[in-house]
């Protein structure tokens, strides 16, 4: 219990300090054909391992994890851990999207004072306010399904939509994704990605690229392993009396197969993120020790 209280304090502090914010993602814990799947809401600085959190903390800050298959929503329930969900029935062959979402978090400040977890109109003398919302997604592929349900749009305000079955991704090969904002292509959005163990600094990335006019960019994963792709968009808040800005971050997690014949990086077939039919740009970046910290994101 003491560990959960301490970690909840740490997580709450990271929520209060966007510059120090931890990662947020959909985590696939167990997935096997004709067996129940186990998924989780991942949060913390040790991707892909989620930080434990209390039931109260989870309910305050997050929505229940959703699983959506070809036939619609799949029922899942929690057990001893609030952030881990298990399907109530075995899963048949097919594609299943795992969706996670945070509740809106308002952070206001009066002058140079400390941030408060409240809307602007609830903080005396507030001079600035931003509300933050996080989304995450991952795809479970079971058996040898046909069709393109892996790319079914789920309606997240900011959403990363894979344009290729994520289970077929290989290191060094382009992985096209489309970014949607309010259901429309997000043009020139910066998409960054890193693999587990790349760095503990969540402002450093192994890949960074921009979407084209269709909101598409090719992520180039140059190493096998578990990856997290991230995009952020912000805009003015509708009611200035309540808040000034709203910021949305969306992530997509996927696993890259090793085709190099050995562990580690393989020889890339292509080293930019430009889709064959577009002008989107992207680049694979060296590890931070060689790139002096890698590429950061705003």
C-alpha positions in Angstrom: 0.0 0.0 0.0 2.8 2.4 0.8 4.4 1.8 -2.6 1.1 2.6 -4.3 0.7 5.8 -2.3 4.2 6.9 -3.2 3.9 6.0 -6.9 0.5 7.7 -7.1 2.2 10.9 -5.7 4.9 10.6 -8.3 2.4 10.1 -11.1 0.3 13.0 -9.9 3.5 15.2 -9.8 4.4 14.2 -13.4 0.9 15.2 -14.4 1.4 18.5 -12.8 4.6 19.1 -14.6 4.0 18.6 -18.4 7.7 19.1 -19.1 8.5 16.1 -16.9 5.4 14.1 -18.1 5.7 10.3 -18.3 4.7 8.2 -21.2 1.1 6.9 -21.7 0.3 3.9 -23.8 -1.9 0.8 -24.5 -0.1 -2.3 -23.3 -0.8 -5.9 -24.5 0.2 -8.2 -21.6 -1.0 -11.5 -23.0 -2.7 -12.5 -26.3 -3.1 -16.0 -27.6 -5.7 -17.4 -30.0 -8.8 -18.9 -28.3 -7.7 -17.6 -24.9 -8.6 -14.5 -22.9 -6.4 -11.5 -23.6 -4.8 -9.4 -20.9 -4.3 -5.7 -21.6 -3.3 -2.7 -19.6 -3.1 1.1 -19.4 0.5 1.9 -19.4 1.9 5.0 -17.7 5.4 5.8 -16.4 9.0 6.2 -17.5 9.9 2.6 -18.0 8.1 1.7 -21.2 6.9 -0.9 -21.9 6.4 -1.8 -18.2 3.4 0.1 -16.7 3.8 1.7 -13.3 1.3 0.3 -10.7 -1.3 2.7 -9.5 -4.1 2.6 -6.9 -7.7 2.1 -7.9 -8.6 5.6 -6.7 -5.8 7.2 -8.8 -6.9 5.2 -11.9 -10.5 6.2 -11.4 -9.6 9.9 -10.9 -7.4 10.2 -14.0 -8.3 7.5 -16.6 -11.2 5.8 -18.4 -11.5 2.0 -18.5 -9.5 0.3 -21.2 -11.6 -0.6 -24.2 -11.1 -3.5 -26.7 -12.8 -3.4 -30.0 -12.9 -6.3 -32.5 -14.5 -7.0 -35.9 -17.9 -7.7 -34.2 -17.7 -4.6 -31.9 -16.7 -4.0 -28.3 -15.2 -6.9 -26.3 -16.1 -7.1 -22.6 -13.2 -7.0 -20.2 -12.9 -6.6 -16.5 -10.2 -5.8 -13.9 -8.9 -8.0 -11.2 -6.5 -7.1 -8.3 -4.9 -4.3 -10.3 -7.1 -1.4 -11.5 -5.1 -0.7 -14.7 -5.1 -4.3 -16.0 -8.0 -5.7 -17.9 -8.8 -9.3 -19.0 -11.4 -10.2 -21.6 -14.3 -12.2 -20.1 -14.2 -14.6 -23.0 -11.5 -16.2 -25.2 -10.6 -14.3 -28.4 -11.1 -15.9 -31.8 -9.0 -15.1 -34.9 -9.1 -11.5 -35.9 -7.8 -7.9 -35.2 -8.6 -6.3 -31.9 -7.8 -2.7 -31.1 -6.9 -1.8 -27.5 -7.8 1.8 -26.6 -6.8 3.8 -23.5 -7.7 7.4 -22.6 -7.1 9.9 -19.8 -9.7 12.2 -18.4 -9.1 15.9 -19.1 -6.6 17.4 -16.7 -6.8 21.2 -16.2 -3.6 22.9 -15.0 -3.8 26.6 -14.1 -1.2 29.1 -12.8 -1.4 32.5 -11.2 1.6 34.5 -12.4 4.8 32.7 -11.4 3.0 30.7 -8.7 2.6 26.9 -8.6 0.3 25.1 -11.0 -3.0 24.0 -9.6 -5.1 21.0 -10.9 -8.1 23.2 -11.6 -9.7 25.2 -14.5 -8.7 28.8 -14.8 -12.0 30.1 -13.4 -11.4 28.2 -10.1 -8.0 29.6 -9.4 -7.8 33.1 -7.9 -5.8 35.4 -10.2 -5.1 32.7 -12.8 -3.2 34.0 -15.8 -2.8 30.8 -17.8 -4.4 27.4 -18.2 -3.9 24.3 -20.3 -6.0 21.2 -20.3 -4.3 17.9 -21.2 -5.8 14.7 -22.7 -3.9 11.5 -23.6 -4.9 8.7 -25.9 -3.3 5.4 -26.7 -3.8 2.4 -29.0 -2.4 -1.0 -29.8 -3.5 -3.8 -32.1 -3.8 -7.5 -31.2 -3.6 -9.9 -34.2 -4.7 -13.4 -33.6 -4.6 -16.3 -36.2 -4.4 -15.2 -39.8 -7.2 -12.7 -40.2 -8.1 -11.1 -43.5 -9.3 -7.6 -44.1 -8.1 -4.3 -42.7 -9.9 -4.0 -39.3 -6.5 -3.1 -37.8 -7.0 0.3 -39.4 -10.6 0.9 -38.4 -11.0 4.4 -37.1 -12.0 4.5 -33.4 -12.9 8.2 -33.0 -10.2 9.4 -30.7 -9.9 13.1 -31.0 -6.2 12.7 -31.9 -5.7 9.2 -33.4 -2.8 7.2 -34.9 -4.2 4.8 -37.5 -1.9 2.0 -38.8 -2.1 1.6 -42.6 -0.5 -1.9 -42.4 -1.0 -4.9 -40.1 1.3 -4.1 -37.2 2.1 -7.8 -36.7 3.9 -7.8 -40.1 6.3 -5.0 -39.3 9.9 -5.8 -39.8 13.0 -3.8 -38.8 14.2 -1.5 -41.6 10.9 -1.5 -43.4 8.5 1.5 -43.6 5.5 1.3 -41.3 2.9 3.8 -42.6 0.5 5.4 -40.2 -2.1 8.1 -40.6 -2.7 10.8 -38.0 -6.3 12.1 -37.6 -7.3 15.2 -35.6 -11.1 15.6 -35.2 -11.4 12.8 -37.8 -9.5 14.7 -40.4 -5.9 14.2 -41.7 -3.4 16.1 -39.5 -1.1 17.8 -42.0 2.5 18.3 -41.1 2.1 16.8 -37.7 5.3 15.6 -36.1 5.4 11.9 -35.3 8.2 10.6 -33.1 8.9 7.0 -32.0 11.4 5.1 -29.8 11.9 1.5 -28.8 12.0 0.0 -25.3 15.4 0.7 -23.7 16.4 3.5 -26.2 16.5 6.1 -23.4 14.9 7.0 -20.2 14.5 10.6 -21.4 11.0 10.8 -23.0 12.1 13.8 -25.1 14.6 11.7 -27.1 13.5 9.6 -30.1 14.8 6.9 -32.5 12.6 8.3 -35.3 11.0 11.6 -36.1 9.0 12.6 -39.1 6.2 14.8 -40.4 2.9 13.8 -42.0 2.0 14.7 -45.5 -1.2 16.2 -46.9 -3.1 13.0 -46.2 -1.8 12.9 -42.6 0.4 9.9 -43.4 4.1 9.3 -42.5 6.3 6.2 -42.8 7.8 5.3 -39.4 11.2 3.6 -40.1 12.0 1.2 -37.2 15.6 0.3 -37.5 15.6 -2.1 -34.6 13.5 -5.0 -33.5 11.6 -4.7 -30.2 8.6 -2.9 -28.7 8.0 0.6 -30.0 6.0 3.6 -29.1 5.0 6.3 -31.6 3.7 9.6 -30.3 2.0 12.7 -31.8 0.8 15.9 -30.0 -1.6 18.6 -31.2 -2.8 21.7 -29.4 -5.4 24.4 -30.0 -7.2 27.3 -28.3 -9.8 26.2 -25.7 -13.3 27.2 -26.7 -14.2 28.9 -23.4 -11.4 31.3 -22.4 -13.0 31.9 -19.0 -12.4 28.2 -18.2 -9.0 27.6 -19.9 -6.7 29.0 -22.6 -5.3 26.0 -24.5 -6.0 22.3 -24.9 -3.3 19.8 -25.7 -3.8 16.3 -27.0 -1.2 13.5 -27.1 -1.8 10.1 -28.9 0.4 7.1 -28.9 0.5 3.8 -30.8 2.5 0.8 -29.5 3.7 -2.0 -31.8 6.3 -4.8 -31.9 8.9 -5.0 -34.7 10.2 -8.5 -35.7 14.0 -9.0 -36.1 14.9 -9.8 -39.6 18.7 -9.1 -39.3 19.6 -12.6 -38.3 20.9 -11.3 -34.9 19.6 -9.1 -32.1 20.0 -5.4 -32.4 19.7 -3.1 -35.4 19.3 -4.6 -38.9 20.3 -3.0 -42.2 17.6 -0.6 -43.2 15.9 -0.8 -46.6 15.1 2.9 -46.4 16.2 5.6 -44.1 13.6 8.4 -44.5 9.9 8.5 -43.6 8.6 9.6 -46.9 5.7 7.5 -48.2 6.2 6.5 -51.8 3.3 8.7 -53.0 3.8 11.7 -50.9 6.1 14.4 -49.6 6.1 13.5 -45.9 9.5 13.6 -44.3 11.1 11.6 -41.6 14.4 10.2 -40.4 15.8 7.5 -38.3 18.0 8.9 -35.5 21.0 7.4 -33.9 20.9 6.5 -30.1 21.1 9.6 -27.9 24.8 9.0 -26.9 25.7 9.5 -30.6 23.1 12.2 -31.3 23.7 14.2 -28.1 20.2 13.6 -26.8 18.3 12.8 -29.9 15.4 14.8 -31.2 13.0 16.5 -28.8 9.3 17.3 -29.2 7.5 20.5 -28.3 
